[in-house]
Amino acid sequence: MLLVLGVALITGFFLLPPNSAWLKDRIVAYYRDFGWQKNKMGIEQRMANRFLGSYTYSKQISSFFEQKKIKPIATVLVPPTDYFTLHGIDYHVPEPLVFYYYTGLHTVWPNSPYAQNAHWYVHVTNRKIMIDSITNRAAYSDTLKALNKFNIRL
C-alpha cells in the first residue's frame, strides 16, 4: 500500500508543469548528454564545448603565435567584445587572465597601463580576425585611442 502511494505521489509531483520542465531540462538532458560526453574525453573538445566561441577564437589567435614560434614572448593587444560585435563577429573576449588560461598567450586590453608594451594587435578586416605587428608607435597610439572608445566589460 505504501509503495503504491509513494509511486502515485512521485508521479503526481512530476506531472506538475514546473517539475516536469525541470525533469526534462535537467535530468533527462543530462542523461542524453552523458553518452555523447563520455566518448569525447579530450581536453580541447571539452573546453570548446564548454566555452564555445570565446575559447575557439582565442585558440585561433594563439595558434598564429605558435606557428611563428614566438608565443612565449609575444604580448598582444586584443580589442574589447563590442569592437568584434560592431564588425559582425560573435566573440566575447575573455579578460587577459582567462585568455592566458585558455591559451598561454599574454594579452592586454586597450585601457591597460601595459597596452604600450604590446608588440602585436588583433583587428578585424572584412569580417576576418587579423593579427599584425606594431611597427609604428604613433599609429598604434591612435589605435589605442580608437579602441578605448569601446566599452570594456567582463
Secondary structure, 3 states (H helix, E strand, C coil): CHHHHHHHHHHHHHHCHHHHHHHHHHHHHHHHHHHHHHCCCCHHHHHHHHHHHHHHHHHHHHHHHHHCCCHHHCEEECCCHHHHHHCCCCCCCCCHHHHHHHHCCEEECCCCCCHHHCCEEEEEECCEEEEEECCCHHHHHHHHHHHCCCCCCC
